[in-house]
């Protein structure tokens, strides 16, 4: 990225674009991951590049790394005990974290993550349904 080598948003956009056009090409997917990692490193306060990276890692079935990235996105969004993003955005990060926890078989922590998402945004489209699914799964 010669034109804006220190512009985190440009790196995020590049990573998202590469992920979208990769079509399973491993080299292009590696470039997408690298671009999103660069974006996250360039702006240590911004959680959005991490969310995009987590989504890509989850799609690639690298669930432990995706979980860690979403957890860091939540940390960035709530750094210093202050909400640094819109509540809906934090709810998305918490839901995405919950999905990865489910993939890793950690249903109790997934339930907590979905409950936290619903607390952030009571109208979040995925949180309530995921809470019901987790409670049902934990009862079985």
Number of C-alpha atoms within 10 A of each C-alpha: 10 5 7 10 12 15 14 22 18 17 24 25 17 20 27 21 12 19 23 14 12 16 10 11 11 11 10 17 22 15 16 27 23 17 25 30 20 19 28 25 15 17 15 13 15 19 26 23 28 27 26 26 28 30 22 22 20 20 11 13 13 16 22 15 15 27 24 16 25 27 22 19 28 25 18 22 23 16 13 9 9 9 14 18 16 11 18 16 20 25 28 23 30 26 27 26 31 31 23 26 22 18 17 14 11 13 20 15 15 25 24 16 25 29 21 18 29 25 14 19 18 15 13 19 13 15 27 16 11 20 20 13 13 20 13 10 11 11 6 5
